Amino acid sequence: MLVLVAPGQGAQTPGFLTPWLELPGAADRLAGWSDAIGLDLAHYGTKADADEIRDTAVAQPLLVAAGLLSAAALDAAPDVLAGHSVGEITAAALAGVIDDEAALRLVRTRGLGMAEAAAVTETGMAALLGGDPAVTVPHLEKLGLTPANVNGGGQIVAAGTAEQIAALAEDKPEGVRRVVPLKVAGAFHTHHMAPAVEKLRAAAGTLTVADPKATYVSNADGKTVATGTEVIARLVGQVANPVRWDLCMETFEELGVTALIEAAPGGTLVGLAKRALPGVKTLALKTPDDLDAARALISEHAGA
């Protein structure tokens, strides 16, 4: 059984989309999406610098576009689909819940709304390396921080105001080796994002939605979701609630997943899977050079 996963914000790097645009039809698809959302995705994916693509309103559509292009190049149907944070929109499109252009329109609204919410107060996120979640989570709450991403393998990402993040660096939970600030523009998946939820809910109300054609696993609680309306409702609410990727990976294990492929720009979720899912074959799509190996993995594991 094979799961295809899509990464979240922070996975983007300057120029990462360049090799994918060499695939037949990819540049034309990207141009169409760019016109639909009023954002030059080709420029940001090939020529923009790290600061430009750190902008939430840019990064989120760019990541969804990359995920869709790389998954389309595989031309295969995974058994299970999931995405981390904004990657859930990629997964929803791949599952047939919404079409590709609708996914890009939705993520454009999401990115703009979250960028506006982040501008209200100076906020941020930081990854905690090491430690026991049972100790770390109460410590974060004591400091007024939210465990915004519980990623499994002991990795937790805290989110809150700049002052709270600074306090965390000075007062680490017992067992945490380092606190690493992340290159994101706000405290995502916390109450600071509440204004973005309403904007996303309004946009979601205009969508044409279908039920997922593969098993879809939700960030909210790691549960599988059978209806398209529930997938979209969870996508909306997730903006202001923690990502439970640890529970998603537990569900992959319960479902009997034997292989995991991460859509472009892959690497982050494969790293988590290697720690939390020993024995599961993994592959990250970083460039089109990875496609042949991914197809071989699909042939061996999909539908098994």
N, C-alpha and C positions, 0 to 999 in steps of 0.2 A: 504493500500500500504506500502510495506516494503523496506527500503534502507539498504544495507550492506556496511559499510565503513571500510577502512583500515588505521591504524595510520601511522604517519611518524616518522622520526628519533627523538630520545629522549624518546620514549616509552619503549625502552628495559631496562631490569634490570637483574642483575646476576641470572642465573639459571632459568629464566622464561620459557624456553622451556622444562624443565625436565618433567612435568606432561603430556605434549602433546605427548612425545615420547613413552608413555605407551599405546597409542591407537594402535589398530591393523594396521600394515603396515606402521605406521608413521616413525619409525626408518629406515626402508628400503628405503622409499621415500627420506628421508633426506640424507641418504648415497649416493643415486644416484645423487642427486643435488650437493652434496659436491664433488663427483668425477667429475661432469661436469664442475664445476667452479674452482676447485683446492683450496677449502677452507673447513676446517673441521667444518661444521655448528653445528654438535652435540657437539663438544668440546666448541665452543663459546656460545652455547645456554644453556649449563648445568654446565660447570666448570669454564669458564673465569670470571675474575673480572670486576668491573665497568670500569676501565681504558681500558682494552682490548676491550670491546664491545662498547666503545665510539668512537673508530677508525671508521671513515666513511666507509672505505673499507670493514669493518666487519659488522658494524651495519646495513647497507642497505640490503645486501643479507639476513641477519638473520631475519630482520623484514618481508621481502617478504615471506621467507620460513614459518615463523610462521603464517602469515596471510593465506597462502594457505593451510597449515595443518589444521588450526582451521576451515576455511570455508568448507573444504572438509568433516570434521567431521559432519557438519550440514546436508550435503546431501540435500540441498534445493536450489531453484532458486529464488533469490530476484528479485523484480521488478526494482530496481534502484541500481546502483553501483557507488561508488566514493572512492577516497583515498586521504589522505593528503600528499602532497609532494611525497616521494618515495612510499607511499601507492598507488599512481596512477598506478604503475606497477602491484601491487597486484590486483587492480581492473580490469586492462586491461586483466590479465590472467583469472580472474574469469568471465569476460564478454566473454571469448573465442576469444579475439582479437589476442592473442598469446598463445602458450601452456606453461605449467608450467616451463619446462626446459629452454625454450627461455626467459621467464621472469627472471629466475635466472641468465642466461648469460648476459642479458641486464643490470640487476641491478648490477652485478659484475663490468661491464664496467663503469657504472654510478658512483659507489662508489669509484673505483680506480681513475677515472678522476677527481672527486670532491675533493678527498684527495690530489691529485697532485696539483690542482689549489689552494687549501687552504694552501699548503705549501709555496707558492710564497711570500705571505704577511701574517703577523699575523693578523688574522681577527676573528670575533666571532659574537654571537647573544645574545640578551637580551630581555626578556619579560617585557612589561610595564603593570603594574596593575593599572587599573582605567584610568580615563581621557576620553575625547571626541575625536574620530578620526579626526574630523574636525579641532581640535586644535593640536592634536598630530602629524599628518602627516606633516604639514608644518614645525613644530619644528624639526622633524627628518631631513627633507630635508635641513634645515638651518645648521644643524650640519654635513651634508654630509652623513647621514645615509639613508638606504633604509628601508621602511616598508615592510619587506620581507614576513611576514605572516600577513594577515589581517583576523583574525580568527572569528570575530563576538563576540557579547556580550561585546564589548568594548576592547577585547584583541588584541593587536598588538605586533608583534615581530620585533624588529629593528635589522639590520645587517650592519656591516661595519668593519673598522679597529679597532684594540685594542684601539688605541688612541681615536677614535670616540666613542666607547662604554664607555670608561672611562669618556669622556666629558659629555656624556648623564647622567651618574650617578650623576655628579655634577650639571648638568643643566637640570632637569627634566621638561617635558612639564607641563603646568598648569593642575591640576587635577589628575596627575599621582601620586599614592601613593608610589610605589616602582619600582625599575628597577632591575630585577632578571637575572643575567647572566645564559645562558643555557649551558648544558654540550654537546656542539657540537663543531666540530673541524674547523669550518670556517663560512664565511658569505655566506650561501647558498641562492639561489634565488636572487642573485645580479650580477652585472657585473664582480665581482671577479671570478665567475664560468664560464666565457665565454670559457676558454680553454676546459672545460669538455663538452661543447655543441658539439664541432666538433667531439670529440671522440665518443660521444653517437650517433651522426648523422651517422657516418660511420658504427657503429654496427647495428643501426636500418635499414640501407639499405640492410642488409642480411636477415632480418626477413621474414617469411611467415605470412601474416596478413589476418585476417577475420573481417567482420563487427561485432560489439558488439551484443550479443544475449539478452541483457537487456539494459535499459536506462542508458547511461554512462554520468556522469556529470564531467566536466573539471574544474580543479583548475584555469585555466587561466582567466576565466570570469564567471564561474558558468553556462555556457551554456551546453546543452545536445549535444552530438556528435554522429552522426549516422554512420560514416564510420571508418573502422579500420585504414586506412591510415591517417586520420585526428587525430585519437587518438594518434597514434605513433608520428606524427609531433608535437603535443602539448606536449607530454611527453619529447621530446628532447628540445624544446624551454623553457619549464618550469624551467629547471635547473638554468637558469640565469634570471628568471622573478618572481615577487612576487606571492605567493599563496593567492588566494582570497577564502578562505574557507567560509567567510561571504556570498559571492554570491552563493556558492554551497548550503548552508543551506537555502537561500532564494528560490532557485530552488526546493529544497526538499518540501518546504512549498507550492509553486505554483503547484507542481505535485500532491499534496494531500497526501504526505507521512504521515502515522499514527504511524509507528514504525521504530526504528533505532537500528541495531545491529552492534557493533564494533568488528571486528576480533581481534584476539590476536596479541600483548599484549594490550588488550582494556582498556579504561578508559579515555584517554585524550579527544577524540572526543565526547564521551558520556557527559562529563562534559560541553563541549561547547554547545551541543544540549539541555541540560537541561535548559540552560540560554536563548538560542535563539529560541528554538522551544517548548514553553510550550504546554502541551497537547499531545505531541508525546511520546509514550512509548519508553523507551531506555533500552538497555542491553549491557554490556561489557563482551566479552569473555576473561576471565583472566586465567581460568583453565578449564579442561574438565567437572568439576562439574557444569559449567554454561550451558552446552549443552542442558539439558532437558528443562530448562526455555526458552532458545533461540528457541528451536523447537516449544514450545507452542506458543511463540510470532509469529513465522512464520506461524503456522497453523491458527492463528486468523487474521493475517494482510496481508500476502502475497497474491497478486492477488485481493485484495479487492478494 
